[in-house]
């Protein structure tokens, strides 16, 4: 596995599709020496990441760390 880096000084700013690729733009916080970051992945890669994130959300909910918000009708 490649090096893993944490980016606590940035936040997701935008998500979009361009040229058939999913792009996630992270914006560095003002007080940070971090630079903005863009993650580009294939749609299939995005689907895999989305599934992994859903599994983590389910585990956090089961542990009582988060509470699911039901959609408003």
SULZI-V726089 format. One record per residue. N is the residue number from 1. PSI is psi in radians with two decimals (999 if undefined). OMEGA is omega in whole degrees, 0 to 359 (NA if undefined). NEAR is the number of other ideal C-beta (glycine too) atoms within 12 Angstrom. Layout:
BEGIN
n: <N & N>
psi: <PSI & PSI>
omega: <OMEGA & OMEGA>
near: <NEAR & NEAR>
END
This chain:
BEGIN
n: <1 & 2 & 3 & 4 & 5 & 6 & 7 & 8 & 9 & 10 & 11 & 12 & 13 & 14 & 15 & 16 & 17 & 18 & 19 & 20 & 21 & 22 & 23 & 24 & 25 & 26 & 27 & 28 & 29 & 30 & 31 & 32 & 33 & 34 & 35 & 36 & 37 & 38 & 39 & 40 & 41 & 42 & 43 & 44 & 45 & 46 & 47 & 48 & 49 & 50 & 51 & 52 & 53 & 54 & 55 & 56 & 57 & 58 & 59 & 60 & 61 & 62 & 63 & 64 & 65 & 66 & 67 & 68 & 69 & 70 & 71 & 72 & 73>
psi: <2.50 & 2.91 & 2.46 & 2.27 & 2.44 & 2.52 & 1.18 & -0.26 & 0.35 & 2.83 & 2.67 & 2.15 & -0.61 & 2.62 & 2.35 & 2.94 & 2.27 & 2.30 & 0.64 & 0.15 & 2.54 & 2.29 & 2.24 & 2.08 & 2.15 & 2.33 & 2.25 & 2.47 & 2.64 & -0.72 & 0.17 & 2.68 & 0.15 & 2.73 & 2.80 & 2.69 & 2.43 & 2.24 & 2.20 & 2.29 & 2.80 & 2.78 & -0.68 & -0.73 & -0.69 & -0.73 & -0.72 & -0.78 & -0.75 & -0.76 & -0.72 & -0.73 & -0.65 & -0.70 & -0.71 & -0.73 & -0.75 & -0.72 & -0.71 & -0.68 & -0.77 & -0.56 & -0.07 & 0.21 & -0.64 & 2.85 & 2.30 & 2.35 & 2.12 & 2.45 & 2.50 & 2.52 & 999>
omega: <179 & 176 & 177 & 179 & 176 & 181 & 183 & 182 & 179 & 178 & 180 & 184 & 185 & 172 & 177 & 178 & 177 & 180 & 177 & 180 & 177 & 181 & 177 & 181 & 177 & 182 & 177 & 176 & 187 & 185 & 185 & 173 & 178 & 174 & 174 & 185 & 174 & 176 & 181 & 180 & 176 & 175 & 178 & 177 & 178 & 179 & 179 & 179 & 180 & 178 & 178 & 178 & 178 & 178 & 179 & 178 & 179 & 179 & 178 & 178 & 180 & 180 & 180 & 181 & 178 & 178 & 180 & 177 & 179 & 178 & 178 & 179 & NA>
near: <3 & 4 & 5 & 6 & 12 & 10 & 21 & 12 & 18 & 24 & 18 & 18 & 18 & 17 & 19 & 17 & 15 & 15 & 10 & 14 & 18 & 24 & 23 & 27 & 20 & 25 & 19 & 20 & 16 & 11 & 9 & 16 & 10 & 18 & 14 & 20 & 22 & 21 & 23 & 20 & 20 & 16 & 17 & 13 & 18 & 22 & 14 & 15 & 19 & 18 & 14 & 14 & 16 & 15 & 14 & 16 & 18 & 15 & 14 & 15 & 15 & 13 & 11 & 9 & 12 & 13 & 11 & 13 & 8 & 6 & 5 & 4 & 3>
END
